[in-house]
Amino acid sequence: MVPIDEALRQIREAWPSNGNYLDDLKDRLTGAHPIPLVPFVGAGLSMPMGFPLWGDFLKGLAAECGKSGEVAALLAEGKYEEAAETVEDGMGDEIFHSRVTHTFGERPSNG
């Protein structure tokens, strides 16, 4: 895992306007009474750490299972959940979940 301060530094470099929000988020996560938080995978916060955007990930899988057109249309309408379901149906549950885990699962720290 990337240490939180390094992750925040990388995000600040990629999106400088988010600096104050990141400080607030860090305080909420590491303070005396931390809040539980599960960031949405692929929403852009994880890009500096080498993770793909969710839409790009789904497009890649859609190409593998012959669902490119259908998934592209759903993504263009902002229907990410439906696009993921389409890919999951095309690949099968086990392969889809394996790809999600492999792509977005815990990674060893580079530091």
N, C-alpha and C positions, 0 to 999 in steps of 0.2 A: 504494500500500500504506500502511496505517496503521503509523506507527512502533511498535516493540514496546513501548516504555514507555507510549505512549498507549493501546494495546490492553489492556495489563495494568491500567491505571488504570480503563478502562471496565468490564473484567470484574470488578475489585474492587468497583466501585460496584454492579454488578448482583448479585454473589454475594460479600459480604464474608467469609464463612467460608472461602473458598478462597485467601485472601491468602498464607498460608505455602506452600501448594502451588505457587502461581504463582511465588513467589520461587525455589523449588527448580527449577521447570521452566525459568525464565529462566537460572539458573546452569548448568543442564545443556545448554542450547541455545547459550549464548554463552561458555562457559568455554574453557579452554585446549584441552580435548579434547571438542568438542561432539558430542552424540549426534544421529543423524539422526532426525527426527520428522515424521510426516505426521498431523496431527490429523484425526479423522474429521469430515467435513463434516456440519453440521447437528446436531451433538451438544450444542449450546448454547453452546459457547465463543465462537462467532462472532456470536451474537445482538447483542451491544452494538455491533457494527460494521455492523449492518443486514442480516445474512444470516438467512434463515428457518430454522426447524427442519426437519430432513429429512422428518419425518412430514407436516408442513404443506405442504412443497413437493410431496411425492408426492400428497397429497390434491388439491391444486390441479390437477396434471397429470392425475390420474385422472378428475376431473370433465370435463376436455377430451376425453378419449378414451373416455368411457362406462364406466369401470371403477371408479366411486366405491364401490359396495357391496363389491366384491371386495377392493379395496385397504384400505378401512376395516376389514374383517374381519381381514385379514392384519396390519395395524398393531396392532389390538387384542390380537393374540396375540404381539406383539413380533417378527413376521417381516418386518423391514424390507427385507432383501435380496430376499425373495420378492415383496414389494409393489413394489419398484423394478423387478424383472423383469417383473411384470404390467403396469406402466405402460410400460416400454420396449417390450414386445410390442404393447401397444395403440397406441402412438404411432409406432412404428418406431424403429430404432436411431439414425438420423441426427437426427431431430427431438429425441428424448430427450437425446442427448448434447449437442446444441446448446443445449437448455434448461439442462442442468446447467452447461455452460461459461458461458453467459450469466449465470446466477444466482449461481454460486459461484466464477467465475473471478476473476482479478486485477482489482482496482478501483483507480482513481486515488485518491491520498490526498486527504482533505478538508482537510488542514492544509497 
